[in-house]
């Protein structure tokens, strides 16, 4: 039967300090960039909302125009003038 694992090695306080420093620096860096991206997306959201309203109005107008043209074609076909 194999023997137990050797006792863990003591880690230098300098290495512990560096590890924790890098961890906290990475968290701060991520939080900073997350807030920048969030504010940028919120400002773009307003622009996209305005563009969507204009695009929806244009699509509704085009849909109404196509429906009117289709009704006109159906009326012509029923009248027998389409050849």
N, C-alpha and C positions, 0 to 999 in steps of 0.2 A: 504494500500500500504506500502511495507516495506521501511525502511529508507535507506539512502545511506550507502555505505561502510565506515568504519572508516578510518581516514587518515593513510597513510603508516607510518610504524615505521622507525625511523632513524637507519641506520646500522652503527655499530662502525667502525671507520677508520681502526682499527686492522683487523677486519673481511674482510673489502674491500681489504686491502693489501694482506691478506692471499689468498683470492679468486683469485686476479689477479696474484699473485706469482705462485699459483698452475696451473693456466691456461697457463701462459707463460712457466713454467717449462715443462708442458705436451707437448706443441707445440715444444719446443726445443728437448725434448726426442724423439718425433715422427720423427722430421726432422733428428736427428742423426741416428736413426735406419733405416729410409728410405734410407739414403745415403749409409749406410753399405750394406743393402740388394741389392740396385741398383748396386753397384760396384761388389758385389759377383755374381749377375746374369749376368752382362756384361762379367766377366771373364769366366763364365760357357758357355756363348753363343759362344765364340770362340772354346771351346772344342767340343760343340755339333755340330758346323758347320763342323769341321774336321771329326767327327765321322759320320755325315750324308753323307759326300762325299764318305767315305769308304763304308758305308752301301749301298748307291745307286749303287756304282760300283759292289759290290758283288751281289746285286739283279739283275742288268742288265746282269751280267755273268750267273747267275742261270736261268734267263728268256731265254737267248739265248740258253743255254744248253737244257732246256726243249723244246723249239721250235724245235731244231734240232732232239731231240729224238722223238718228235711227228711226224715230217716229215718222219723220218725213219720208224716209225710204220705205217704211212699211205702208204708209198711206199711198205712195206711188205704186207699190206692188199690188195693193188691193184694188187700186183704180185701173190697173192694167196698162199704165203708161211706161213702165220700165221695160226696155228691150235692149 
